[in-house]
């Protein structure tokens, strides 16, 4: 069960050449369930608005298509997950990543991410 970091989701949907061989192998494994944190929708939307990310369609359509096309289940950011993220060690100050880490810990998921900083969190498994 893999929780996709925001960049992993974007690359899966738009440019799979950016994914590592291990990431592709894990995603292609039919027994692996894929998950997406709703916080990634906010991160994608803001990145597009700030011109840091260019998508072929508006973010809402891009995300909906990606979720559907790849059978990815969305996990909403509950108040429990949001508050849990505030209890994490101060390793990473990116609020999006902190929510993704909290979601993975809360749901017992492995994070698929290129970001090595996430590996520094205790009780967190990150693969790439």
MDTraj code that builds the backbone (N, CA, C; nanometers):
import mdtraj as md
import numpy as np

residues = "UNK UNK UNK UNK UNK UNK UNK UNK UNK UNK UNK UNK UNK UNK UNK UNK UNK UNK UNK UNK UNK UNK UNK UNK UNK UNK UNK UNK UNK UNK UNK UNK UNK UNK UNK UNK UNK UNK UNK UNK UNK UNK UNK UNK UNK UNK UNK UNK UNK UNK UNK UNK UNK UNK UNK UNK UNK UNK UNK UNK UNK UNK UNK UNK UNK UNK UNK UNK UNK UNK UNK UNK UNK UNK UNK UNK UNK UNK UNK UNK UNK UNK UNK UNK UNK UNK UNK UNK UNK UNK UNK UNK UNK UNK UNK UNK UNK UNK UNK UNK UNK UNK UNK UNK UNK UNK UNK UNK UNK UNK UNK UNK UNK UNK UNK UNK UNK UNK UNK UNK UNK UNK UNK UNK UNK UNK UNK UNK".split()
xyz = np.array([
    [0.0844, -0.1166, 0.0000],
    [0.0000, 0.0000, 0.0000],
    [0.0894, 0.1236, 0.0000],
    [0.0791, 0.1995, -0.1089],
    [0.1675, 0.3132, -0.1295],
    [0.0917, 0.4455, -0.1302],
    [0.1416, 0.5397, -0.0542],
    [0.0914, 0.6766, -0.0576],
    [0.1855, 0.7555, -0.1480],
    [0.1325, 0.8083, -0.2562],
    [0.2149, 0.8816, -0.3519],
    [0.2432, 1.0228, -0.3019],
    [0.3706, 1.0590, -0.2968],
    [0.4059, 1.1977, -0.2710],
    [0.3570, 1.2772, -0.3918],
    [0.3401, 1.4058, -0.3781],
    [0.2822, 1.4874, -0.4846],
    [0.3584, 1.4730, -0.6159],
    [0.4908, 1.4814, -0.6120],
    [0.5674, 1.4707, -0.7367],
    [0.5525, 1.3317, -0.7981],
    [0.5425, 1.2289, -0.7161],
    [0.5259, 1.0926, -0.7688],
    [0.3922, 1.0808, -0.8427],
    [0.2876, 1.1419, -0.7882],
    [0.1571, 1.1401, -0.8554],
    [0.1645, 1.2144, -0.9889],
    [0.2219, 1.3343, -0.9866],
    [0.2307, 1.4152, -1.1091],
    [0.3085, 1.3394, -1.2162],
    [0.4212, 1.2789, -1.1792],
    [0.5013, 1.2065, -1.2769],
    [0.4312, 1.0801, -1.3254],
    [0.3604, 1.0131, -1.2369],
    [0.2862, 0.8934, -1.2787],
    [0.1849, 0.9290, -1.3862],
    [0.1177, 1.0412, -1.3693],
    [0.0116, 1.0817, -1.4611],
    [0.0663, 1.1478, -1.5876],
    [0.1768, 1.2225, -1.5759],
    [0.2199, 1.3032, -1.6903],
    [0.3524, 1.2645, -1.7551],
    [0.4471, 1.2109, -1.6784],
    [0.5792, 1.1824, -1.7346],
    [0.6466, 1.0709, -1.6558],
    [0.6100, 0.9476, -1.6876],
    [0.6591, 0.8337, -1.6108],
    [0.8099, 0.8123, -1.6238],
    [0.8736, 0.8787, -1.7197],
    [1.0195, 0.8668, -1.7320],
    [1.0903, 0.9272, -1.6104],
    [1.0211, 1.0117, -1.5350],
    [1.0778, 1.0723, -1.4144],
    [1.0773, 0.9767, -1.2951],
    [0.9982, 0.8704, -1.3031],
    [0.9894, 0.7741, -1.1940],
    [1.1104, 0.6810, -1.1968],
    [1.1542, 0.6392, -1.0794],
    [1.2644, 0.5428, -1.0726],
    [1.2155, 0.4058, -1.1196],
    [1.3080, 0.3194, -1.1514],
    [1.2722, 0.1835, -1.1905],
    [1.1963, 0.1125, -1.0806],
    [1.2408, 0.1307, -0.9566],
    [1.1731, 0.0699, -0.8416],
    [1.0323, 0.1265, -0.8264],
    [1.0163, 0.2563, -0.8446],
    [0.8828, 0.3177, -0.8347],
    [0.7898, 0.2579, -0.9399],
    [0.8373, 0.2457, -1.0620],
    [0.7559, 0.1874, -1.1693],
    [0.7183, 0.0434, -1.1375],
    [0.8154, -0.0333, -1.0866],
    [0.7902, -0.1735, -1.0538],
    [0.6821, -0.1850, -0.9453],
    [0.6927, -0.1018, -0.8423],
    [0.5950, -0.1050, -0.7340],
    [0.4558, -0.0639, -0.7824],
    [0.4496, 0.0401, -0.8638],
    [0.3211, 0.0879, -0.9156],
    [0.2569, -0.0167, -1.0059],
    [0.3378, -0.0858, -1.0842],
    [0.2856, -0.1856, -1.1772],
    [0.2440, -0.3158, -1.1097],
    [0.2843, -0.3344, -0.9846],
    [0.2476, -0.4558, -0.9111],
    [0.0972, -0.4526, -0.8829],
    [0.0239, -0.5459, -0.9401],
    [-0.1229, -0.5443, -0.9297],
    [-0.1737, -0.5621, -0.7871],
    [-0.0886, -0.6125, -0.6975],
    [-0.1343, -0.6315, -0.5593],
    [-0.1111, -0.5074, -0.4731],
    [-0.0473, -0.4057, -0.5291],
    [-0.0198, -0.2840, -0.4529],
    [-0.1330, -0.1832, -0.4749],
    [-0.1894, -0.1357, -0.3656],
    [-0.2929, -0.0322, -0.3721],
    [-0.2250, 0.1045, -0.3635],
    [-0.2714, 0.1980, -0.4454],
    [-0.2140, 0.3324, -0.4500],
    [-0.3080, 0.4319, -0.3837],
    [-0.2486, 0.5250, -0.3093],
    [-0.3255, 0.6272, -0.2383],
    [-0.2690, 0.7660, -0.2670],
    [-0.3563, 0.8654, -0.2520],
    [-0.3261, 1.0061, -0.2807],
    [-0.3849, 1.0880, -0.1670],
    [-0.3031, 1.1695, -0.1042],
    [-0.3547, 1.2577, 0.0005],
    [-0.4176, 1.3810, -0.0634],
    [-0.5322, 1.4208, -0.0131],
    [-0.5983, 1.5394, -0.0686],
    [-0.5128, 1.6644, -0.0534],
    [-0.4144, 1.6633, 0.0369],
    [-0.3247, 1.7795, 0.0494],
    [-0.2447, 1.7983, -0.0793],
    [-0.2221, 1.6895, -0.1526],
    [-0.1484, 1.7002, -0.2790],
    [-0.2264, 1.7811, -0.3818],
    [-0.3589, 1.7780, -0.3739],
    [-0.4398, 1.8597, -0.4652],
    [-0.4118, 2.0079, -0.4399],
    [-0.4032, 2.0466, -0.3141],
    [-0.3709, 2.1860, -0.2807],
    [-0.2305, 2.2210, -0.3296],
    [-0.1359, 2.1315, -0.3078],
    [0.0017, 2.1586, -0.3511],
    [0.0101, 2.1719, -0.5031],
    [-0.0593, 2.0855, -0.5751],
    [-0.0607, 2.0928, -0.7217],
    [-0.1256, 2.2228, -0.7674],
    [-0.2411, 2.2557, -0.7114],
    [-0.3113, 2.3785, -0.7486],
    [-0.2275, 2.5031, -0.7259],
    [-0.1612, 2.5096, -0.6108],
    [-0.0761, 2.6251, -0.5815],
    [0.0462, 2.6294, -0.6729],
    [0.1038, 2.5140, -0.7030],
    [0.2203, 2.5107, -0.7928],
    [0.1842, 2.5594, -0.9327],
    [0.0664, 2.5213, -0.9800],
    [0.0207, 2.5689, -1.1110],
    [-0.0041, 2.7195, -1.1057],
    [-0.0705, 2.7651, -1.0025],
    [-0.1012, 2.9082, -0.9883],
    [0.0251, 2.9925, -0.9831],
    [0.1274, 2.9412, -0.9158],
    [0.2528, 3.0154, -0.9001],
    [0.3499, 2.9911, -1.0157],
    [0.3028, 2.9196, -1.1174],
    [0.3806, 2.8925, -1.2398],
    [0.4996, 2.7999, -1.2167],
    [0.4983, 2.7227, -1.1070],
    [0.6052, 2.6273, -1.0817],
    [0.5785, 2.4925, -1.1459],
    [0.4548, 2.4735, -1.1909],
    [0.4149, 2.3478, -1.2520],
    [0.3223, 2.3775, -1.3689],
    [0.3492, 2.3139, -1.4801],
    [0.2643, 2.3290, -1.5981],
    [0.1959, 2.1953, -1.6254],
    [0.0653, 2.1983, -1.6378],
    [-0.0118, 2.0776, -1.6653],
    [-0.0833, 2.0918, -1.7992],
    [-0.1148, 1.9802, -1.8650],
    [-0.1837, 1.9866, -1.9941],
    [-0.3304, 2.0297, -1.9823],
    [-0.3886, 2.0156, -1.8630],
    [-0.5273, 2.0559, -1.8368],
    [-0.5321, 2.1207, -1.6987],
    [-0.6459, 2.1775, -1.6638],
    [-0.6591, 2.2402, -1.5321],
    [-0.6366, 2.1356, -1.4221],
    [-0.5867, 2.1773, -1.3063],
    [-0.5537, 2.0832, -1.1991],
    [-0.6681, 1.9875, -1.1604],
    [-0.7889, 2.0387, -1.1534],
    [-0.9008, 1.9531, -1.1128],
    [-0.9185, 1.8360, -1.2095],
    [-0.9117, 1.8619, -1.3391],
    [-0.9249, 1.7552, -1.4395],
    [-0.8043, 1.6625, -1.4380],
    [-0.6859, 1.7184, -1.4213],
    [-0.5638, 1.6399, -1.4168],
    [-0.5692, 1.5388, -1.3021],
    [-0.6065, 1.5859, -1.1851],
    [-0.6125, 1.4988, -1.0668],
    [-0.7215, 1.3937, -1.0825],
    [-0.8401, 1.4352, -1.1237],
    [-0.9506, 1.3408, -1.1401],
    [-0.9152, 1.2314, -1.2405],
    [-0.8552, 1.2707, -1.3513],
    [-0.8166, 1.1738, -1.4537],
    [-0.7093, 1.0784, -1.3995],
    [-0.6113, 1.1328, -1.3307],
    [-0.5042, 1.0499, -1.2751],
    [-0.5546, 0.9496, -1.1728],
    [-0.6428, 0.9938, -1.0856],
    [-0.6990, 0.9039, -0.9846],
    [-0.7755, 0.7905, -1.0512],
    [-0.8596, 0.8269, -1.1470],
    [-0.9421, 0.7283, -1.2167],
    [-0.8582, 0.6339, -1.3021],
    [-0.7707, 0.6905, -1.3812],
    [-0.6897, 0.6130, -1.4755],
    [-0.6015, 0.5098, -1.4053],
    [-0.5521, 0.5419, -1.2882],
    [-0.4584, 0.4541, -1.2179],
    [-0.5209, 0.3841, -1.0975],
    [-0.6511, 0.4007, -1.0784],
    [-0.7193, 0.3336, -0.9677],
    [-0.6678, 0.3755, -0.8316],
    [-0.6393, 0.5034, -0.8176],
    [-0.5823, 0.5561, -0.6937],
    [-0.6949, 0.6041, -0.6025],
    [-0.6852, 0.5663, -0.4764],
    [-0.7852, 0.6078, -0.3772],
    [-0.7363, 0.7332, -0.3046],
    [-0.8244, 0.8315, -0.2955],
    [-0.7899, 0.9564, -0.2267],
    [-0.8190, 0.9456, -0.0779],
    [-0.7254, 0.9939, 0.0028],
    [-0.7435, 0.9999, 0.1480],
    [-0.7581, 1.1460, 0.1871],
    [-0.8735, 1.1836, 0.2421],
    [-0.8914, 1.3235, 0.2829],
    [-0.8062, 1.3576, 0.4057],
    [-0.7754, 1.4850, 0.4196],
    [-0.7023, 1.5319, 0.5374],
    [-0.8043, 1.5565, 0.6480],
    [-0.8092, 1.4647, 0.7401],
    [-0.9004, 1.4779, 0.8538],
    [-0.8362, 1.5671, 0.9597],
    [-0.9150, 1.6128, 1.0549],
    [-0.8582, 1.6924, 1.1636],
    [-0.7597, 1.6077, 1.2440],
    [-0.7843, 1.4779, 1.2533],
    [-0.6930, 1.3886, 1.3249],
    [-0.5563, 1.3843, 1.2565],
    [-0.5555, 1.3711, 1.1238],
    [-0.4291, 1.3693, 1.0491],
    [-0.3603, 1.5062, 1.0587],
    [-0.4379, 1.6129, 1.0444],
    [-0.3796, 1.7476, 1.0524],
    [-0.3124, 1.7709, 1.1873],
    [-0.3798, 1.7334, 1.2941],
    [-0.3220, 1.7522, 1.4277],
    [-0.2050, 1.6583, 1.4515],
    [-0.2120, 1.5367, 1.3989],
    [-0.1015, 1.4430, 1.4114],
    [0.0237, 1.5009, 1.3463],
    [0.0067, 1.5724, 1.2345],
    [0.1224, 1.6313, 1.1649],
    [0.1943, 1.7347, 1.2513],
    [0.1224, 1.7977, 1.3440],
    [0.1852, 1.8974, 1.4312],
    [0.2720, 1.8334, 1.5388],
    [0.2552, 1.7036, 1.5608],
    [0.3325, 1.6322, 1.6631],
    [0.4585, 1.5676, 1.6065],
    [0.4765, 1.5765, 1.4745],
    [0.5949, 1.5178, 1.4131],
    [0.7194, 1.5975, 1.4520],
    [0.8353, 1.5324, 1.4547],
    [0.9597, 1.6063, 1.4815],
    [0.9810, 1.7161, 1.3779],
    [1.0532, 1.8187, 1.4160],
    [1.0775, 1.9337, 1.3280],
    [1.1911, 1.9050, 1.2291],
    [1.1776, 1.8005, 1.1517],
    [1.2783, 1.7633, 1.0523],
    [1.2540, 1.8381, 0.9223],
    [1.1290, 1.8486, 0.8874],
    [1.0889, 1.9055, 0.7578],
    [0.9804, 2.0090, 0.7853],
    [0.9982, 2.1302, 0.7392],
    [0.8995, 2.2345, 0.7672],
    [0.7940, 2.2501, 0.6592],
    [0.8026, 2.1721, 0.5522],
    [0.7044, 2.1788, 0.4445],
    [0.5717, 2.1203, 0.4943],
    [0.4671, 2.2029, 0.5058],
    [0.3406, 2.1518, 0.5600],
    [0.2775, 2.0425, 0.4735],
    [0.2999, 2.0459, 0.3435],
    [0.2453, 1.9423, 0.2562],
    [0.3101, 1.8074, 0.2879],
    [0.4410, 1.8073, 0.3006],
    [0.5113, 1.6832, 0.3329],
    [0.4757, 1.6338, 0.4726],
    [0.4577, 1.7244, 0.5661],
    [0.4211, 1.6832, 0.7017],
    [0.2843, 1.6148, 0.7026],
    [0.1904, 1.6654, 0.6230],
    [0.0592, 1.6009, 0.6131],
    [0.0725, 1.4643, 0.5461],
    [0.1542, 1.4537, 0.4439],
    [0.1746, 1.3251, 0.3760],
    [0.2358, 1.2240, 0.4733],
    [0.3342, 1.2660, 0.5515],
    [0.3955, 1.1772, 0.6505],
    [0.2920, 1.1356, 0.7547],
    [0.2172, 1.2312, 0.8060],
    [0.1152, 1.2001, 0.9064],
    [0.0102, 1.1044, 0.8506],
    [-0.0283, 1.1241, 0.7255],
    [-0.1259, 1.0359, 0.6611],
    [-0.0703, 0.8943, 0.6518],
    [0.0540, 0.8828, 0.6075],
    [0.1162, 0.7508, 0.5945],
    [0.1238, 0.6809, 0.7301],
    [0.1656, 0.7525, 0.8325],
    [0.1749, 0.6923, 0.9653],
    [0.0373, 0.6546, 1.0185],
    [-0.0580, 0.7424, 1.0017],
    [-0.1944, 0.7188, 1.0516],
    [-0.2590, 0.5987, 0.9832],
    [-0.2337, 0.5839, 0.8531],
    [-0.2988, 0.4788, 0.7743],
    [-0.2114, 0.3544, 0.7552],
    [-0.0884, 0.3574, 0.8066],
    [0.0016, 0.2437, 0.7924],
    [0.0480, 0.2217, 0.6494],
    [0.0805, 0.3311, 0.5789],
    [0.1195, 0.3253, 0.4386],
    [0.2683, 0.3536, 0.4210],
    [0.3235, 0.3042, 0.3125],
    [0.4591, 0.3368, 0.2699],
    [0.4492, 0.4538, 0.1736],
    [0.5397, 0.5498, 0.1860],
    [0.5388, 0.6670, 0.0984],
    [0.6278, 0.6408, -0.0226],
    [0.5764, 0.6716, -0.1404],
    [0.6556, 0.6653, -0.2634],
    [0.7020, 0.8075, -0.2920],
    [0.8323, 0.8335, -0.2683],
    [0.8844, 0.9696, -0.2821],
    [1.0335, 0.9697, -0.3116],
    [1.0737, 1.0657, -0.3909],
    [1.2154, 1.0885, -0.4208],
    [1.2824, 1.1687, -0.3091],
    [1.2032, 1.2329, -0.2250],
    [1.2525, 1.3223, -0.1203],
    [1.3185, 1.2437, -0.0061],
    [1.4503, 1.2440, -0.0024],
    [1.5250, 1.1689, 0.0985],
    [1.5000, 1.2213, 0.2400],
    [1.4612, 1.3460, 0.2528],
    [1.4367, 1.4055, 0.3847],
    [1.3261, 1.3307, 0.4592],
    [1.2303, 1.2760, 0.3855],
    [1.1192, 1.2050, 0.4489],
    [1.1662, 1.0796, 0.5212],
    [1.2764, 1.0226, 0.4760],
    [1.3298, 0.8999, 0.5378],
    [1.3810, 0.9248, 0.6794],
    [1.4039, 1.0498, 0.7142],
    [1.4563, 1.0836, 0.8470],
    [1.3509, 1.0726, 0.9566],
    [1.2253, 1.0649, 0.9196],
    [1.1187, 1.0561, 1.0195],
    [1.1097, 0.9155, 1.0759],
    [1.1020, 0.9045, 1.2088],
    [1.0839, 0.7714, 1.2676],
    [0.9462, 0.7143, 1.2291],
    [0.9380, 0.5843, 1.2267],
    [0.8122, 0.5148, 1.1969],
    [0.7565, 0.5481, 1.0595],
    [0.8452, 0.5822, 0.9658],
    [0.8041, 0.6164, 0.8298],
    [0.8879, 0.5361, 0.7319],
    [0.8192, 0.4698, 0.6397],
    [0.8885, 0.3941, 0.5356],
    [0.8716, 0.4682, 0.4044],
    [0.9835, 0.4959, 0.3395],
    [0.9824, 0.5681, 0.2121],
    [1.0586, 0.4836, 0.1113],
    [0.9996, 0.4671, -0.0071],
    [1.0668, 0.3950, -0.1152],
    [1.0733, 0.4848, -0.2381],
    [1.1741, 0.4579, -0.3194],
    [1.1867, 0.5277, -0.4478],
    [1.2625, 0.4388, -0.5429],
])
top = md.Topology()
chain = top.add_chain()
for i, resn in enumerate(residues, 1):
    res = top.add_residue(resn, chain, resSeq=i)
    for name in ("N", "CA", "C"):
        top.add_atom(name, md.element.get_by_symbol(name[0]), res)
traj = md.Trajectory(xyz[None], top)
